[in-house]
Amino acid sequence: MELHDVWFVLIAVLWTGYFFLEGFDFGVGVLTRLLARDRAERRVLINTIGPVWDGNEVWLLTAGGATFAAFPDWYATLFSGFYLPLLLILVCLIVRGVAFEYRAKRPEEKWQTNWERAIFWCSLLPAFLWGVAFANIVHGVAIDADKEYTGGLIDLLNPHALLGGLTTLALFTFHGAVFTALKTVGDIRVRARSLAVRLGLATAALAVAFLGWTQLDRGDLTSLAALAAAALALLAAVRAIAAGREGWSFTLSGAAVVATVAMLFLTLYPNVMPSTLDPAWSLTVSNASSSHYTLTIMTWLAALATPLVLLYQGWTYWVFRKRIGTQHIAVDTRHQEPEPSRS
């Protein structure tokens, strides 16, 4: 196996890690409006991901940086051709991070409500747009002989891509509902289980439709096996959460995310961006990669740094492993009228 093949696999692993972790992260953000009934419950949901959301985004930064260094032509074509949707994702991630930090800076209801709405929309939009982007990458876009995208924004909003966006949105929201059931106590935990069952069934239908379409378009036997694994993991996750086995359900919903991303990358290889204008103009792991020397240096650096990243992120999840509920939310007494003294 050549180094450019190795780095294609490593980039696939980075994207898989990002969608596994940021997937439930986005899902919890969406659930702040779908599941939470009041401000206290929204605070519970936000607190379940509060210690980890920024660490989850490290995987995105690493995946983008690795793509830039290992496959510069892929990076250039992708980020120039998909400029507007990727810019919208970036703006959402920035606003979402600010919302987490600024929401509790002032006690006024309007202030907190506006930031909570920002968390909802800036979780929902990236969850949808990542599916649109990856569906287009796998299906192929209009790339000319100069490795430039010649289409427009409307071309990216095709039926296959929109179905991909709905699939990732549903999958991440289901993953987030299972995570919520795993991390909370009380009534919100019970309702998260019930919602997860309904979401899981809808997600399975969307995933089978989208991945089946992708399989018919460009798949082979290995991608078909990944498709089957994703569907089975989703159904098993629904069964586990219905039985109250949140730990198993979260493991299985995560496996569904992993199998889904694996299926997309298996369908894509050896291309990194297929051309719909002429297959000879497609970007591949060989014609879009950096030099052998660059890939060698990157391999050594990745071997040294990756274990450290995994250790500190695993430690973070271990430290904040306990469940929380509304009883753990402190009452904000600022700007409240003092109780009259009793004499």
matplotlib code that plots the C-alpha trace (Angstrom):
import matplotlib.pyplot as plt

x = [0.0, 1.4, 1.6, -1.2, -3.5, -2.5, -3.4, -6.7, -7.5, -6.3, -8.4, -11.4, -10.7, -10.4, -13.8, -15.3, -14.1, -15.4, -18.9, -19.0, -18.2, -19.6, -22.6, -24.1, -22.9, -25.0, -27.8, -28.0, -28.0, -31.0, -32.7, -32.6, -35.7, -37.2, -36.8, -36.3, -39.5, -38.1, -34.9, -33.7, -33.9, -32.1, -29.4, -29.2, -28.7, -26.1, -24.3, -24.0, -21.8, -20.4, -17.1, -16.5, -17.9, -14.7, -12.5, -14.8, -14.1, -10.3, -11.1, -12.5, -9.4, -7.2, -9.1, -9.0, -5.3, -4.5, -6.4, -4.5, -1.1, -1.7, -4.0, -3.6, -5.4, -8.4, -8.4, -8.2, -11.0, -13.2, -12.9, -13.2, -16.0, -18.0, -17.1, -20.5, -21.8, -18.5, -18.4, -21.9, -20.7, -17.8, -19.9, -22.3, -19.5, -18.2, -21.6, -22.3, -19.1, -19.8, -23.3, -22.1, -19.8, -22.0, -25.4, -25.0, -23.1, -26.3, -29.5, -32.1, -34.5, -34.3, -30.5, -30.4, -33.3, -31.5, -28.3, -30.2, -31.8, -28.4, -27.3, -30.2, -29.9, -26.1, -26.3, -29.0, -27.5, -24.0, -25.6, -27.5, -24.8, -22.1, -24.4, -25.0, -21.2, -20.3, -23.1, -21.8, -18.2, -19.2, -21.7, -19.3, -19.3, -18.4, -14.6, -12.8, -9.3, -7.7, -9.1, -11.5, -15.2, -17.3, -20.7, -22.7, -24.4, -27.7, -25.9, -24.9, -28.5, -29.5, -31.9, -29.1, -27.3, -30.5, -31.3, -27.8, -28.3, -31.5, -29.9, -27.0, -29.3, -31.6, -28.6, -26.9, -30.1, -30.8, -27.2, -27.7, -31.0, -29.3, -26.4, -28.9, -30.6, -27.1, -26.1, -29.2, -31.5, -35.2, -38.0, -35.8, -34.0, -37.3, -38.5, -35.1, -35.5, -39.0, -37.9, -34.8, -37.0, -39.0, -36.0, -34.1, -36.8, -37.0, -33.2, -33.0, -35.5, -33.5, -30.2, -31.2, -32.6, -29.6, -26.9, -28.8, -28.9, -25.1, -24.5, -26.3, -24.5, -20.9, -20.8, -19.2, -19.3, -17.2, -19.4, -22.5, -21.2, -20.7, -24.3, -25.7, -23.6, -25.0, -28.6, -28.2, -26.4, -29.2, -32.0, -30.1, -29.5, -33.3, -34.0, -31.4, -32.7, -36.3, -35.1, -33.5, -29.9, -28.5, -24.8, -25.3, -27.6, -24.9, -22.3, -24.5, -25.6, -21.9, -21.3, -24.0, -22.2, -18.9, -20.3, -22.1, -18.9, -16.9, -19.4, -19.1, -15.3, -15.3, -17.6, -15.3, -11.9, -9.6, -11.2, -11.2, -13.5, -15.1, -15.7, -19.1, -17.8, -15.1, -13.9, -10.4, -10.6, -11.5, -9.2, -7.7, -5.5, -2.5, -3.0, -4.2, -1.6, 1.5, 5.0, 6.3, 8.6, 5.8, 3.6, 6.6, 7.1, 3.3, 3.2, 5.9, 4.3, 0.9, 2.4, 3.8, 0.9, -2.2, -1.8, -1.5, -4.7, -6.6, -5.4, -6.4, -9.8, -10.4, -9.5, -12.0, -14.8, -13.8, -13.8, -17.2, -18.8, -21.6, -25.2, -26.9, -30.5, -32.5, -31.7, -28.1, -28.9, -28.2, -30.9, -29.8, -30.7, -29.3, -31.8, -34.4, -36.3, -35.0, -37.5, -39.0, -37.5, -39.5, -39.5]
y = [0.0, 3.4, 6.3, 8.2, 5.2, 5.2, 8.8, 8.4, 5.8, 8.1, 11.0, 8.7, 7.7, 11.4, 12.2, 9.1, 10.2, 13.7, 12.5, 10.0, 12.7, 15.8, 13.9, 13.4, 16.9, 18.4, 16.1, 17.4, 20.9, 20.1, 18.4, 21.7, 22.6, 19.1, 17.5, 20.2, 21.6, 24.6, 26.5, 24.1, 21.1, 23.0, 23.7, 20.0, 19.2, 21.9, 20.7, 17.2, 18.4, 21.5, 19.9, 18.1, 20.0, 21.9, 18.8, 17.1, 19.8, 19.0, 16.1, 18.5, 20.7, 17.7, 16.3, 19.6, 20.1, 16.5, 17.0, 20.2, 18.6, 15.1, 16.0, 19.7, 19.4, 17.8, 20.5, 23.3, 22.0, 21.1, 24.4, 26.5, 24.6, 24.2, 27.6, 28.9, 25.7, 25.3, 29.0, 28.6, 25.6, 27.6, 30.5, 28.2, 26.5, 29.9, 31.2, 27.9, 28.1, 31.7, 30.8, 28.1, 30.6, 33.7, 32.2, 32.4, 35.7, 37.6, 36.5, 38.2, 35.7, 37.3, 37.2, 33.5, 32.6, 34.1, 32.2, 29.0, 29.5, 30.0, 26.7, 25.0, 26.4, 26.3, 22.6, 21.7, 23.5, 21.8, 18.4, 18.9, 20.5, 18.0, 15.3, 17.5, 18.0, 14.4, 13.2, 15.5, 14.4, 10.7, 11.2, 13.4, 17.1, 19.1, 19.1, 20.2, 19.2, 22.0, 20.3, 23.2, 22.9, 24.5, 24.1, 26.5, 26.4, 25.1, 22.1, 21.1, 21.0, 18.0, 15.3, 12.9, 15.5, 16.8, 13.2, 12.9, 16.0, 14.7, 11.4, 12.9, 15.3, 12.4, 10.2, 12.8, 13.7, 10.1, 9.7, 12.7, 11.4, 8.2, 10.2, 12.3, 9.2, 7.9, 11.1, 12.3, 11.2, 11.7, 12.6, 14.0, 10.6, 8.8, 11.2, 10.9, 7.2, 7.5, 10.1, 8.0, 5.1, 7.2, 9.0, 5.7, 4.2, 7.3, 7.4, 3.8, 4.5, 7.6, 5.8, 2.8, 5.1, 7.3, 4.6, 2.3, 5.1, 5.6, 1.9, 1.7, 4.7, 3.7, 0.9, -2.6, -5.6, -3.9, -0.8, -3.1, -4.9, -1.4, -0.5, -3.7, -3.1, 0.5, -0.7, -3.5, -1.3, 1.3, -1.2, -2.9, 0.6, 1.2, -2.1, -1.5, 2.0, 0.7, -1.9, 0.9, -0.3, 3.1, 2.1, -0.6, 1.7, 4.5, 2.0, 0.7, 4.2, 5.1, 2.0, 3.1, 6.4, 4.6, 2.2, 5.0, 7.1, 3.9, 3.1, 6.6, 6.4, 2.8, 4.0, 7.0, 5.2, 5.4, 8.8, 11.7, 13.8, 12.1, 14.3, 14.1, 15.8, 13.2, 10.3, 11.1, 14.5, 13.0, 13.7, 10.5, 9.5, 9.5, 12.6, 14.8, 13.8, 15.5, 14.2, 11.0, 13.0, 15.2, 12.1, 10.4, 13.4, 13.6, 9.9, 10.2, 13.3, 11.6, 8.5, 10.7, 13.1, 10.9, 8.9, 12.1, 13.5, 10.2, 10.1, 13.6, 13.4, 10.0, 11.4, 14.3, 11.9, 9.9, 12.9, 14.1, 10.6, 11.1, 11.6, 15.0, 16.2, 19.3, 18.8, 19.5, 22.9, 25.8, 28.4, 31.8, 34.2, 37.3, 40.1, 38.3, 40.3, 39.6, 37.8, 40.0, 39.6, 37.9, 39.5]
z = [0.0, -1.0, 1.5, -0.4, 0.2, 3.9, 4.2, 2.4, 5.1, 7.9, 6.7, 6.5, 10.2, 11.2, 9.5, 11.2, 14.6, 14.0, 13.0, 15.8, 18.4, 16.9, 15.7, 19.1, 19.9, 17.1, 18.0, 21.6, 20.2, 18.0, 21.0, 23.0, 21.0, 20.3, 23.7, 26.4, 27.8, 29.8, 30.4, 33.2, 30.8, 28.1, 30.6, 31.4, 27.7, 27.2, 30.2, 28.9, 26.1, 27.7, 28.8, 25.5, 22.5, 21.8, 22.0, 19.5, 17.0, 17.2, 14.9, 12.2, 12.4, 12.1, 9.2, 7.3, 8.1, 7.0, 3.8, 3.0, 3.6, 2.1, -0.8, -1.6, -4.9, -3.2, -0.6, -3.1, -5.3, -2.4, -0.5, -3.6, -5.2, -1.9, -0.6, 0.4, 2.2, 4.0, 4.9, 6.4, 8.4, 9.7, 10.7, 12.5, 14.4, 15.4, 16.5, 18.3, 20.3, 21.2, 22.3, 24.6, 26.3, 26.3, 27.0, 30.8, 31.0, 31.6, 33.4, 31.2, 29.6, 26.1, 26.1, 27.1, 24.7, 21.7, 22.4, 22.9, 19.5, 18.1, 19.5, 17.9, 14.4, 14.5, 15.4, 12.9, 9.8, 10.0, 10.7, 7.4, 5.3, 6.1, 4.6, 1.5, 1.1, 1.4, -0.8, -3.5, -3.0, -3.4, -6.2, -8.2, -9.2, -12.3, -12.3, -15.5, -16.8, -14.6, -11.4, -10.9, -10.0, -12.7, -11.2, -9.0, -5.6, -7.1, -8.6, -5.1, -4.0, -6.0, -4.8, -3.8, -1.8, -0.1, 0.9, 2.3, 4.3, 5.8, 6.6, 8.5, 10.3, 11.4, 12.3, 14.4, 16.2, 17.0, 18.2, 20.4, 21.8, 22.8, 24.3, 26.3, 27.7, 28.6, 30.4, 32.2, 35.0, 35.7, 33.3, 30.5, 30.4, 29.9, 27.2, 25.4, 25.2, 23.7, 21.2, 20.3, 19.3, 16.9, 15.6, 15.1, 12.9, 10.7, 10.5, 9.4, 6.6, 5.4, 5.7, 3.7, 1.0, 0.8, 1.2, -1.2, -3.8, -3.3, -3.6, -6.9, -8.1, -7.3, -4.8, -4.8, -2.4, 0.3, 0.4, 0.4, 3.5, 5.2, 4.2, 5.7, 8.9, 9.2, 8.8, 11.3, 13.8, 13.6, 14.1, 17.0, 18.6, 18.4, 20.1, 22.8, 23.7, 23.7, 26.3, 28.4, 27.6, 26.9, 26.9, 24.3, 22.3, 22.2, 21.1, 18.4, 17.2, 17.1, 15.1, 12.6, 12.2, 11.7, 9.1, 7.3, 6.9, 6.0, 3.3, 1.8, 1.7, 0.4, -2.4, -3.1, -3.3, -5.3, -6.2, -3.8, -6.0, -9.0, -12.1, -13.7, -16.8, -17.7, -15.5, -16.6, -14.9, -11.5, -8.6, -7.2, -4.3, -6.7, -8.8, -5.9, -3.3, -2.0, -2.5, -0.9, 1.2, 2.6, 3.3, 5.1, 7.5, 8.1, 9.0, 11.6, 13.2, 13.2, 14.9, 17.7, 18.2, 17.8, 21.0, 23.1, 21.5, 22.2, 25.8, 26.8, 25.1, 26.7, 30.0, 29.5, 28.9, 31.9, 34.3, 33.1, 32.9, 35.5, 34.7, 35.4, 35.8, 36.6, 40.3, 39.5, 37.9, 40.2, 40.5, 39.2, 42.0, 40.3, 39.7, 41.8, 44.4, 48.0, 50.2, 52.9, 56.3, 58.9, 62.3]

ax = plt.figure().add_subplot(projection="3d")
ax.plot(x, y, z, "-o")
ax.set_aspect("equal")
plt.show()
